[in-house]
Amino acid sequence: MYDVIIIGAGSSGLMCAAKLISLGITDLLLIDSNTKPCRKLKMTGNGRCNLTNLELDTKLYYTDDIERLDRILSRFTVIDTIDFFEKTLGLKTVHKDELVYPRELKSTAVIDVMRLFIPERCFALDSKVKEIRREDSRFIVVSDKEYIASNIVFATGGMSYPVTGSDGSGYKLLASLLDKDLFVPVSPSLVQLRSSDRDIKRLSGSRFNCRISLTCNGNFKAEEKGELLFTDYGISGICTMQLSRYLEQGRNIITVDFLENDEDIIRSCIERFSERETCDALAGVIDGVLTNIVLKRIGIKKLVKRSDIDRFIEELHNFEISISGTNGLDNAQVTRGGLKLDCLDDDLQSKDIPGLFVCGEVINVDGPCGGYNLQWAWSSAFSVSSGILRRIG
Ligand SMILES: Cc1cc2nc3c(=O)[nH]c(=O)nc-3n(C[C@H](O)[C@H](O)[C@H](O)COP(=O)(O)OP(=O)(O)OC[C@H]3O[C@@H](n4cnc5c(N)ncnc54)[C@H](O)[C@@H]3O)c2cc1C
């Protein structure tokens, strides 16, 4: 019998436990199917963990209840998060522009400071929760053993990267206790994009610094600047992931501007090396494979005429890639959808079942790259810990 059982020893679960312990609530158990906590957190920020963002903007999140989200993010802000990590847990942080990282640039440092703050006896690892029943005002949690608690926290994550343990079983457990209408269908967000355009396969492995924009069914959605990576399935890179958030059913087109302000260099190279084939004339300026693809798209073999050069430049400014889909939840950094935020109060306690709390990605909240999703994990865990403190007193 515990005061609190937290299902999921991932980012939000560990933060919730650490915060509860800092508030003097120690009769708690963290249950996880993995043998070690925070498998997903370990992978974040390419192993460096971009743990929050100094310029966090609530409007950039997707959710069903933006006002509640704003209140929850304001209760435990980015500064509160950095303070808690630094002053209570002992993690030094650094920032690169607005992105905040552990000083060691290692996600394991973030995991270690939380894990070391929580006594060993609070962990039940390698133990998958299969069922949760309510008896009177208590919860019976069934994994390899049966545990009883007066408060339960779902910190089970979403469905992205299911190999890390967040395999969607949290939704099923929640759905066994709550109304089915309270869930928004899940889909991948922050994910690589697939394309069946044959010509771009030849660019596989190439990277370009460029500006890309997304148009869905003829309507402009958003644009990003950064490194675009071509792969055997389509395109990747942070700018691609960011635009994947706006994808819609129907026709999705990514338009790449490879040039920005480099037009004059192209014109002068073509003039200067006019005896060479176009791809050789531009060898020092543009990837030869890209030059040949663009020439083929505009149906010109060699650039000589001014009007042809103009068309070539125009195509480099507006190079279209049709998107056929995404790499799915298995490869997505975050899950869109989940339990509606609106069915929870500001402590993230169910409005229907007292003592049932939820935090992290399992809730219908997702943000862009850049520390947004971890900040949600931290802030939501804080709200839950405040709610539990209020109940236990
Ligand atoms: C490759 C990658 C890079 C990322 N980089 C960043 C980044 O740099 N910055 C950022 O802000 N966000 C990043 N994210 C997103 C961020 O990691 C997640 O949003 C965040 O970890 C979610 O925290 P969570 O606690 O909700 O879930 P998780 O951290 O996924 O934890 C859920 C835990 O619950 C356990 N669990 C689930 N079901 C059960 C069950 N039935 N029984 C027992 N245990 C269960 C799982 O094993 C898991 O340990 C990244 C994600 C990925 C995949």
The ligand as a Tripos MOL2 file, in Angstrom:
@<TRIPOS>MOLECULE
LIG
   53    58     1     0     0
SMALL
NO_CHARGES

@<TRIPOS>ATOM
      1 C1         14.9060   10.5600  -30.5240 C.3       1 LIG1
      2 C2         14.1910   11.5330  -29.6330 C.ar      1 LIG1
      3 C3         14.7860   12.7540  -29.3230 C.ar      1 LIG1
      4 C4         14.1120   13.6780  -28.5200 C.ar      1 LIG1
      5 N1         14.7500   14.8430  -28.2040 N.ar      1 LIG1
      6 C5         14.1070   15.7490  -27.4140 C.ar      1 LIG1
      7 C6         14.7660   16.9370  -27.0010 C.ar      1 LIG1
      8 O1         15.9640   17.1420  -27.2610 O.2       1 LIG1
      9 N2         14.0470   17.8430  -26.2750 N.ar      1 LIG1
     10 C7         12.7380   17.6300  -25.9340 C.ar      1 LIG1
     11 O2         12.1150   18.4930  -25.2990 O.2       1 LIG1
     12 N3         12.1200   16.4690  -26.2460 N.ar      1 LIG1
     13 C8         12.7730   15.5280  -26.9550 C.ar      1 LIG1
     14 N4         12.1360   14.3520  -27.2560 N.ar      1 LIG1
     15 C9         10.7790   14.0930  -26.7050 C.3       1 LIG1
     16 C10        10.8520   13.7120  -25.2040 C.3       1 LIG1
     17 O3         11.8760   12.7650  -25.0100 O.3       1 LIG1
     18 C11         9.5180   13.1090  -24.7310 C.3       1 LIG1
     19 O4          8.4690   13.9930  -25.0590 O.3       1 LIG1
     20 C12         9.5260   12.8690  -23.2320 C.3       1 LIG1
     21 O5         10.5850   11.9890  -22.8630 O.3       1 LIG1
     22 C13         8.2030   12.2630  -22.7880 C.3       1 LIG1
     23 O6          8.2790   11.9960  -21.4110 O.3       1 LIG1
     24 P1          7.2090   11.0270  -20.7300 P.3       1 LIG1
     25 O7          7.5800   10.9320  -19.3080 O.co2     1 LIG1
     26 O8          5.8380   11.4570  -21.0550 O.co2     1 LIG1
     27 O9          7.3940    9.6270  -21.4610 O.3       1 LIG1
     28 P2          8.6870    8.6660  -21.5310 P.3       1 LIG1
     29 O10         9.9290    9.4140  -21.2270 O.co2     1 LIG1
     30 O11         8.5520    7.9740  -22.8320 O.co2     1 LIG1
     31 O12         8.4520    7.6250  -20.3170 O.3       1 LIG1
     32 C14         7.3570    6.7420  -20.3030 C.3       1 LIG1
     33 C15         7.7870    5.5340  -19.4880 C.3       1 LIG1
     34 O13         6.6240    4.7470  -19.1780 O.3       1 LIG1
     35 C16         6.9680    3.3750  -19.2470 C.3       1 LIG1
     36 N5          5.7370    2.6140  -19.4930 N.ar      1 LIG1
     37 C17         4.8170    2.8150  -20.4720 C.ar      1 LIG1
     38 N6          3.8020    1.9190  -20.3460 N.ar      1 LIG1
     39 C18         4.0940    1.1410  -19.2480 C.ar      1 LIG1
     40 C19         3.4450    0.0560  -18.6090 C.ar      1 LIG1
     41 N7          2.2870   -0.4400  -19.0700 N.pl3     1 LIG1
     42 N8          4.0310   -0.5080  -17.5210 N.ar      1 LIG1
     43 C20         5.2260   -0.0390  -17.0420 C.ar      1 LIG1
     44 N9          5.8800    1.0070  -17.6200 N.ar      1 LIG1
     45 C21         5.3180    1.5920  -18.7030 C.ar      1 LIG1
     46 C22         7.9560    3.3130  -20.4110 C.3       1 LIG1
     47 O14         8.7770    2.1670  -20.3270 O.3       1 LIG1
     48 C23         8.7310    4.6130  -20.2400 C.3       1 LIG1
     49 O15         9.9040    4.4290  -19.4760 O.3       1 LIG1
     50 C24        12.7950   13.3880  -28.0360 C.ar      1 LIG1
     51 C25        12.2170   12.1530  -28.3210 C.ar      1 LIG1
     52 C26        12.8970   11.2290  -29.1100 C.ar      1 LIG1
     53 C27        12.2460    9.9040  -29.4100 C.3       1 LIG1
@<TRIPOS>BOND
     1     1     2 1
     2     2     3 ar
     3     2    52 ar
     4     3     4 ar
     5     4     5 ar
     6     4    50 ar
     7     5     6 ar
     8     6     7 ar
     9     6    13 1
    10     7     8 2
    11     7     9 ar
    12     9    10 ar
    13    10    11 2
    14    10    12 ar
    15    12    13 ar
    16    13    14 ar
    17    14    15 1
    18    14    50 ar
    19    15    16 1
    20    16    17 1
    21    16    18 1
    22    18    19 1
    23    18    20 1
    24    20    21 1
    25    20    22 1
    26    22    23 1
    27    23    24 1
    28    24    25 2
    29    24    26 1
    30    24    27 1
    31    27    28 1
    32    28    29 2
    33    28    30 1
    34    28    31 1
    35    31    32 1
    36    32    33 1
    37    33    34 1
    38    33    48 1
    39    34    35 1
    40    35    36 1
    41    35    46 1
    42    36    37 ar
    43    36    45 ar
    44    37    38 ar
    45    38    39 ar
    46    39    40 ar
    47    39    45 ar
    48    40    41 1
    49    40    42 ar
    50    42    43 ar
    51    43    44 ar
    52    44    45 ar
    53    46    47 1
    54    46    48 1
    55    48    49 1
    56    50    51 ar
    57    51    52 ar
    58    52    53 1
@<TRIPOS>SUBSTRUCTURE
     1 LIG1         1 GROUP 0 **** ****
